[in-house]
Amino acid sequence: MDKNLDISVVIPVFNEQENLGKIYRQVIDSLQSKYSFEIIFIDDGSTDGSCKVLEDIHLKDSRVKVIMFRRNFGQTAAMSAGFNHAKADVIVPLDADGQNDPADIPALVEKLKEGYDIVSGWRKDRKDRTISRKIPSMMANWLIGKMTGVKLHDYGCSLKAYKREVLETINLYGEMHRFIPAIASWSGAKITEMVVNHHPRVAGVAKYGLERTMKVFLDLMTVKFLGSYATKPIYIFGGLGIFSGFTAVICGLAILYMKFISSEHLAMNRNPLLLLTAILIITTIQLILMGLLAEMIVRTYHESQKRPIYVIRNILERKPNQEHVNESNV
């Protein structure tokens, strides 16, 4: 961490050579008279001339850092690399496609100073195609808000402002960069959003389509599980096991009723309940055992890495021979 820097701007890049010069100049114009800053470009395995453009920018401006991946690892990996190499207390990612407006960065940073840990951009007047981009995004935002309890209008907007301490507790995998506010909320982060500008793409090609919706849904399932059951997996597996076992008991009682009261024959081709009962009993045992194994894995994970299951904001304590309470940040 560099105390002389106010902001680290993180910009993932994948085949955006036509937009890089413009986005660089916009960032400079927005910040140079107000803050000390660095710009971190992460080239995510571009196959066009993006690397050469970034090298030229770096040579003429020492505030620019360029990280080059060996191949395309995805936007989440690029953002994670940028976060790990950022040195300022405030980190602001944005897209390299020119649709985010760097002029919004000062407002996001000032909003952080009101006591928030994350300020999320909201592309209220979004300049994208309605069917392929806007409608799937609206559905995804609604679903994410419902499942995580963190209701934002625009999870997909890359332009956000983060306090460094929030990102230090988050490890990103898959394509989970869009879920950072939800993940941070588990640690008690204070989150808000504000309307930001959005411009139509004038150069380059969009990298995402309708297939992204399925990825969002699958990642959301992971986030929901990690948020609700990461430290107590027996609750979900055991709960499913109990439900399966209860269903098996109901089916078993129905079979006994048919056998001894209604005189129904138990041949498999006439009464599939017997087979269903056997399957449910096996499923019950498997689910409960999976829950117990998951509990052991979780405990091994936390204990081997000495990873805490809680996050402390501060501690108030009275030290010996002191008559007042000191506050020490943790």
N, C-alpha and C positions, 0 to 999 in steps of 0.2 A: 504494500500500500504506500502511495506517495502523497504525503500531506500537502504538497504543492499543487496537486491537481484537484480540480473541482468535479470534473465530469470525464468519464470514459464512454465514448460513443462506439458501439459495436455494430459492424455492418457485415453480415454474411453475404457472400457473392457467389453466384453460379451463372456463368455466361451472360454477363451484363456489361460488356465492354463499352457499349454506346451510352450507358447511363452513369458510369463511374466518375467521369470528370465533372459532370453537372452536380451529382450528389455531394462530391467533395467540396466544391465551391459553395454550395448551399449551407453545408455544415459550418464551414469557416465563417461565412457571412453572418450566420445566426449566433455564433458563440465567441468570436475572437475579441470583441469589445466588452464582453460581460464576464467571461469565465476563463480560467485556465483549464485546458482539456487535452485529451489525446484521442486519436481516431484509430480504431483497430479494424482493419479489413481482414476478413477470413475468406480466402479463395477456396471454395468447396469443390476442387477438382474441375475447374472450368476448362472447356475445350476450345474456347474462342481466344481472343486476344486480351482477356481480362487481366491475366498475370502481368503482361507487359505494361498495360496501363497503370496497374497498381505499383509496379516497380518504378515507373517514371514519377508517380505522385510521391512515393516515399523518398526518392532522391532529392526532390526539391523542398520537402517539408519534413523536418525531424519529428514533428508531432504525430506523424503517420506511422503506424506499425502494420506490417502485412504478415499474416500467417497463411501459409500455403499447404493445403492437404495433398496427399499423394493421389487420392481419388475422391470421388463424390461420396461423402458420408451422410449428407442430409443436413437440413437447416438446424435441427436440434444440436447435432454434433458441432456445427459451426458456431452456434451461439454459446455452447458450453466452453469451447476453446477461447472464445472472446472474453467470456466472463472470468475464466481462470487466469487470463493474462492481463486483465484490466487492473489498473493501479489506483483509481480514484474511489472515493466514498460513494459516489453516485454513478450508476451504470445505465446507459440508455441505448437499447438496441433499436435498429430500424432497418427496413428492407433497402436493397440496392436498386430496386426497379424504378425509383423515382416517384412512386405513388405516395409514400409517406412524405410529410413536409418537415424538414429540419427546423423551420422557423417556429415550430410548436415546442421544440425542446426546452427553451427557457421557461415557458409557462408550466410545463410538466415538472421541471426541477423546483420552481418556486412553490408549486402545490405540495411537493414533498415536505417543504419546510413548515407546513401547517400541522405536521405531526403524523403524516402518513409514511408507510413503509414501501408501498407500491402505488403508483399512479398509472392507470391503464388508459390508453388512447381509445376513443370511440369514433369510428368513421361513420358519423351519423349520415352524412351525404356521400355515400360510397359511390365511386365512379367505376363500377364493374358491371359485367353482364348480369342481368336479373336471374335468369334460369340456372345458369351454370355456376354462379358465384354467390349472389346475394341471398337467394332463397335457401340453398343448402347451409349457408353460414348462419342465417337466422334460426333455422331448425337446430343446428349444432349448439348455438349459444343458449337457446332455451333449454335443451337437454342437459348441457353441462351445468347450467345454473341449478336445475332441479336436482341433479344427482350429487353435486358437490356442496350445495347450499351457498355458494358464492355467486351472486347474480350480477353479471356484467353484460352489457349490451354487445360487446365485441371482443371475444376471447382471441380471435384470429388476428387482431391488429398487433403487428410487431412493435410499433412505437409505444414504449412504456418507459417509465423511470423507476429504477429500483435502488433501494439502499443496499449497499454492498453486504451488510450483515445478513440480509434476508437470503441472498443468493448463495452465501457460503454454506448454508445448511441444506442445500438442494443439489442432488445428483440427477442429471438428466439422462434419459435413455429413450430409444425409439424416436418418436416424434412428439415428445411431451412438453416442448417449449411453450406451447399455447396454454398449458395447464399450470404454469408457474404460480399465478395468483391463487388458484385453488390449493396447490401443494403448500404454498407459504402460509395460507390461512390455518393449516393444521398446527403451525407453531405460534399462532396468535398474531400474525402480521395484520396491520391496519391497512385496508385497501380502499381506494376510491377510483373514480374514472372521470375523464373530462373529454369533451368533444375536440377532435383534431381535424385538420384538413386532410383531404384525400384527392389525389389527382389521377386522371386517366393515364394509362400507360401509353407512352409515345414512342418507345423504342424497346427492342427485345421481345421475347415471347414469354407468356405466363407459364410457370412451372407446375401449376396445380389445376386439376379439373374435378369432375364429379367423383372420381375414385378416391379423392381425399376424404370424402364424407365417411366412407367405410373405415378408413384408418382412424379417423377421429373417434368413431363409435367404439372401435376395439381398444384404443388407448384410454378412452373414458372408463371402460370396464376395469382396466388395470388401475387407473387412478382411484376409482371408487373402492376397489378392494384394498389398495394400499392405505387409503385414508381411513377406512372404517375397520379393517380387520388385519392390518399389517402386524400388529403386536398381539392379536388374539384370533388367529385363524381357526381355532377349534370352534368358535362361535358360528361361523358360516358352514364349515364342514359338518360339525356336530349337529347344527340345526337341521341341515338337509338330511343327515342320517336319522335324526329323531322323526322327521316327517316321513321318511321312507319306512322306518320301522313301524310307525303308527298305521301307515297304509297297509303294510304287510299283515298286521294284526286284524284289521278290518276285513281284508281278503280272506284270511284264515278262518275267521268267525263265519264268514259267508259260506265257505266251503263246508264247515262243520254243520251249518244249518241245512245246507242242501243234502248232506249225507245222511244225517240222523233224523231230520224232521220232514223234509220234502222228498226224501229218497232219490235225489238226483245222483246219477252215476258219475264217478270221478275220472272217467277216461279222458285223456288229454285232448282228444279231438272234440269232445263235447263240453268240457269245462276247463277253459284256459286259465281260470283263476288259480288253479294249483301251480301252474308254471309261473304265473305272475307273482304269486306269494314267495316262491323259491327265489326268483330274481330279486325281489324287494329285500328279502332277508340278506342275500349276498351283498346287495348294494348298501344296505345299512351298515354292515360290518366294514365294508371298504371305505365308506365315507368317514366313519368314526376313526378308523386307523389312519386315513389321510390327514384328518384333523390333528391327531396326536403327532404324526410325523412332521406336519407343518409347524406345530408348536416347538418341537425340538430344533427344527431348522432355524426358526426365528430367534430362539434363545441363543443358538450357536452364533448366528450372524451378529446379534447385538453384543454378546459377550466377547467374541473374538476381536471385534473392531472397537470394543469399548464405546459403542455408539449409544448415546443416551436415548431414552424413550420419552424425554420431555425437553423443553427448551425454556431457559430462565431468562427473563428480561432484566431483572436486577434483584439485588438482595439488600434488605434493610437489616442491619444488625448493630448491636451495641458492643463495642470492643471493651476489654478490661480497662478500668481506670478512666473511662470516658463517660461524660454525663450527657452527651447528645448522641443522636443516631446518625451514623454515616450511611451514605448511599454509594455503593460501588457497582458499577456496570459490569455485567458478565457477558 
